[in-house]
């Protein structure tokens, strides 16, 4: 079967939830239920594999009766697709129809929005949910917190496609456990879920999912933060929404960034500094003067000065925004100055602070891509192309989406220099990666 065949993860999740952790166990349970119902239907492990891979999309009548009795739900709820009646239309759309069907089953309300999980991703998702089931209430929270931190680190190193299935599995486990947990544990689970949902929003954005998917997870994060009375987390999601807003909608970006710092909540110093930096970038995009941008950045530095020293490496579930450091603020300040037309100042900041080794591969790729664009604006097309090739080497393997988007922006502004060897080489490499 092809490596990226569409998988029916609904039936996999359903059987694992009921304790049939292998296809062999499920086949044996099916046989028992068939005998109980006096059905003649028999299946093999191979048939189970065909159902779970999506290769077999609608069981026969006898098998449907057994499955409905085993799971107490409809075939559609198990991810099976009822055969469509002939319409007289030309063939050719079945692949996309199957994709949309799986999306509807996997992510209610997000049909056509979320990328379909392949079989490898499915394994990560079910492993995360299954791993959570093996822990008692006292251990569950710690297990999920560790898994979420590991997934966030994986994103920084290997990109969103590696981390996303695990995060979705963790969120599924949180959502399930919170329904039956006591009040105190439920509150802690939902607080952790808000962190995870915010991470899921970022991962979807970096993976290239449409804006609706990103907005869905931002909304979920804010909902859970509201349930737990975590105003700071609510504000932090507003900041992340501002960061996810396109450059072409600078007014909305500005409103979101300001709301994060002026609403009925108090952001800790580090995320407050980050929100002020985002406000400065939005101001630059609205053609505010460089002096105004600098004043807001000065406020960001002042907020960061109030932060307690970080203890140990930053984690997804640690103090809110604890990974926001002076080096990161300087890199994002350079981006603000680039947007404000202060390209030489931006280049100077990039040159000074990109030499540090504090950034994960994802962040280094993104900041290097931004650096390449600033170099074009500063009149250095050859150095810009060389720098862009460095960023591409960092971003290509893991498919860091935001870095690649910035490199396409650099390629566009390098178009007038297309005949220069360095520029031609970069644009060719980027084109080959896009085609692949």
N, C-alpha and C positions, 0 to 999 in steps of 0.2 A: 504494500500500500504506500502511496506517496507520503513523504515525510510530513507534509503540511496538510494532509487530508482533514476535512471538516469533521470534528468529533462531536458526538452526542454526550456532552458532559453531564446533562441532567440525569440520565439513568445511572451514570457512574456515581454521582453524588448521592443519589437516592439509595443505591445498594450499599454504599459505604456507610451512610447514616444508619442503616438498619443492621449493620454488623457483618455484612458479607464483603470482606475486604479483598477477596480475590475473585477472579472470574470463575474459578473452580467451585468455590463455596457458593456462589450465586447459582451456578448450574445445578448443584446438588439440591439447594433449597427450592429451585424451580421444579425439579423432579418430584420432590415431596409434595409440593402444593398441587401439582398436576394429578398425582395419585389421590390426594384428598378430594379433589373435585371430580375425580373419575374421568379426567380428560385423557385422551390418547396422545396429546401433544408432548413431544420429547425434544430436548435441545442438547447441543454439544457446546463445549467451550468455544469452539470456532463460531457458532451462531451468536453467542454472547459477544464475542469480539466484533462481529459484523454489526450488531446493534450499537455497540459503544463507539465504533468508528464512524457511524453515520452511513456506512455502506448499505445497510438494510434500513430503510426509512419507515416501514409500516409492517408490523407483524401480522401473521395470518389470524383468522378469527379465533381459533382455539388458543393460540399463544396470547392473544389480547385478553381473553378471559382469565387466564392464569396470572398474567402480569397485573391486571387491575385488582385481582384478589390479593396478590402479594403486597402491592404498594398502596392500595386503597386510593387510587387517583386515576385520572384519565390518561390515555396514551399521549395526548398533547403535553400534559404536565410532565411526562417522562421524556419529552424531547422528540417524540416521533412525529413525523409529518404525514398527515392524511393525504393520500394520492389525490391530485387535482383532477377534476373532470376535464375531458378534452374540450378545448375552446376553439379549435381551428386555427389558432395562431401558429406562426412559424416556430420551430424549436430554436433553442439557443439561450433562453433566459433561465434555465433550470439551475445553473450554478449559483447565480446571484440570488434566486429565490430561496435556495437552501441556506445560503449565508444569512439572509435576512431572517429566515425562520429560526435559525440557531440563536441569532442575536435577540430575537423576541423572547425566546425561552430562557436564555442565560441572563439577560439584563432587561427586565420588564420596563417598558417606557422608553427604551433606548434603541429601538429597532433601527437598523441602518446607521447607527452611530458608533458603536463600539467594535473594534477589530475582533474578528472571530479568533478564538483560541485554537492553536494547532495542538497536536497530540502531546508534544513535549511540554507546552504551557499547561495543558490540562493536568499532566502529572504533578506539576508544581502546585496547582490550585487544590487538587484533591488531597495532596500530601499535607498541605497546610491545615486544611479543615480536619483531616483525619488525625493529625498530630495533636490538635487541640482537644479532641474527644478523649484522648488517653490520660488527661490530667484531671485531678479532682479540683474542686472550687478553689482551694487554697493555692494550688499550683498554677491554675489556668491563667490568671492575670500575668504572672511572671513569664510563663511560656510565651504568651502572645506578645508581650512587650519585647522579649528577646528576639522573637521572629521578625517583628516589625523593624527593630533596629538593624537586624542583619539585612533585611530587604532594602532599607534605605542606603546602607553601605554598598550593597550590590549595585544599586542604581548609579552611585557615584563612580564606581569602577567599570561596570559592564553595561550600563544603559537601562532604559525603561523596559525593554522587551524581556530582560532577564528577571526583573523585580516584580513586574505587574501581576503575573498570575499568583505569586505568593501573597502579595498584598490583598488581592481580591479574596483569596482563600481565608486569610486572617479576618477580613471584614465579614465574610459569611459566617465564620465561627463566632465572632463577637455578636452579630445580629441574632444568631440562633441562641447562644448562651444567655443573652440579656433577657430573653423572653421568660425564662424560668428562674433566673437568679433572684436572690434576695435583694432588698432595696439598696444596701450598701455596695454589694458587689455589682449590681446593675449600674449604679452611678459610675463606678470605676471603669467598668467595661465600656460604657458609652463615652467617657472621657478619653479613653484610649482609642475608641472608634473614631472620634473626631480627628485625632492626630492621623490615624490611618486613612481616613477619607480625604483629608487634605493632601496626603502623600499620593493617594490614588489619582486625585485631580492633576497633580503635577506630572505623574507618570503618563497619564493619558495625553496630556498636552505635549510632552516631549516625544511620545510615540506617534504623534501626528493625528490623533483622533480629532473629530470635529468638535467645535466649540460646545455643542450641546452636552457631550460626554463630560467635558471638563466642568461645565456649569452644574451638571447633576451631582458630581462628587463634592464640589464646593458647597452646594446647598445641603447635602447630607452632613457635611462637617459642621456647618453652622447650626443645623437642626439639633445634632447631638450636643454641641457646645451649649445651646440654649437649654436643653433638657437638664444639663448638669450645672447650670448657672455659671459657666466659665466665660465671663465676658472678655477676658484677654484673648482666649482662643477664637472667639467670634471676631474680634478685631483683627487678629492675625490672618484669618481667612479672607477678610476684606483686603488686607495687604496683598495676599497671594492672588486674589482676583484682579487687583490692579496690575500685578506683574504679568498676568495672563492676558491682559487687554492688548489688543493690537495697537501698533504705533499710530495707525490712522484714526483711532478713537481716543485721542489724548484727553479730551474733556472728561470722558468717563473714567479714564485712568486717574486723573487728578481728583475727581470726586471720591473715588474709592480709597485712594491713598490718604486723603484728608479725613475721611470718615474713620479710618483706622486709628487716627490720633486724636480725634475731637469728639468721638461718640461717648456714650455713658459707660465707659470702661477705662481701665488704665493698663496700657501696654508696658511690660518690663522694658528697661533701657535698651537692650539689644534690638528687639523687634521694633521698638519705637524709632530707633536710629534708622533701621532699614525702611520703615514706612516713610520717614522724612526724606530719605534718599530717593524713594520712588516718587514722592511729590515733586522733588527737584527735577527728576527726569521728565515727568509729565509737563511741568512748567516749560522746560526746554522745548518739548514737542509742540507746545502752544505758542511758540515764538516769544516767550518771555525773555527779558534781557538777561545777559550773563551775570550781571550783578545780583539779580533776584535769585537766580539759580544758586549762586555762591552763598547767599545768605541762608537759604534753606539747608544747603549742605553743611554750613557751619553749625546749624541747629542739630543736624544729625551727628556731627562729631561731638557736640556737647552732650547729647543723650548717651552716646557710647562711653563717654568719660565717666558717666555715673554707674556703669555696669560693674558688678563684682567680677573679679578675675575668674575665668573659666577653670573648673576643676576637672581635669581629664578631658578626653576627646568628646566632642559634641555628638549627641545621639538624637534620633527622631523623637524619642519619648522622654528625653531629659528636659531641663529648663527650657521654656519656650524661646526659640530663636537663639539658643546658646551658640550656634555655629556662626553667628554674625560677628566677624572679627574686624579689626582695623584694616587688615589687608583687603578683605572683601569690600569694605566701604570705599577704599581707595580705587579699587577696580571699577566699582559701580559709579563712583564719582567721575572717573575717566569716561564712562559711557555717557553720563549726563553732559559733560563738556563736549563730547563728540556731537550729541544731539543739538547742543546750543551753538554749534559752529565754531567752537574753540578747539580746532583739530590739533594744533601744535601742543596745547596744554594736555589734551587727551593722550597724545602720543608719548609725551614726557612721563605721564603717570603710568601708562602701560609699561613702558621700558623699565621703570624703576621697580614696580611691584609684581610684574609677571616673572621676575627672576627668582622670586621666593618659591620654595617647594611645598607650600602649605595647601595647595589646591588639589582636589581630587581630579582625575582625568576628565570627568564631565565638565567641571568648572573651568579647568585649564583650556579645554577645547573651545568653550564658549567665549571666554575672555580673549583668547588668541584670535578667534574669528572677529570679534569686535575690534581688536587692535589692527587687524588687516584693513578693515574699513576706514579706520581713522587715518591710517597711513595713506590711503588713496586721497582722502580729503586734504591731507597735508602735502600733497604733491609728490609722493614717493611710490609710484605704481609698481616698480620692480620689487622693492622691499615688501610692498603690500602683497604681491603675488607669492613671494617666497614665504612670508608669514602665513598666508592663507593655506599654502601647501602643508605647513607644519600643523595647522589646525585641522586640516582635512585628514591627515595621518592619525591624529588623536580621535577624531569623531567617526571615521568611516566604519571601523570594525563594530563598535557598539551602537552605531546609528544614533548618536546623541542629536536629537531632533532640533533643539534650539540652536546648537552650534552650526548644524548644517543649514538651517534657515538663514543664519547670518552670513554664511559663506556664499549662499546664492545671492544675497544682497551685495556682497563684495564683488561677486562676478558681474553683476549688473553695472556697478559703477566703474568697473575696469573695462567695460566694453570699448570705450574710445582708444584703449591701449592694446587691443586684441592682437596686434601684430608683433608685439614685443615677446621674445622667447619665454621669459618667466611667466608672463601673463597667459600666453597660449598654453603652456604646460599646465598651469593651475586650472584653467577653464576646461581643458581636455580631461583632466583627472576627475573634476567634479561632474562633468557630463557622463563619463563612464560609470561613476558610482550611481548617478541618477538613473541611467539606463538599466543598470543591474538590479 
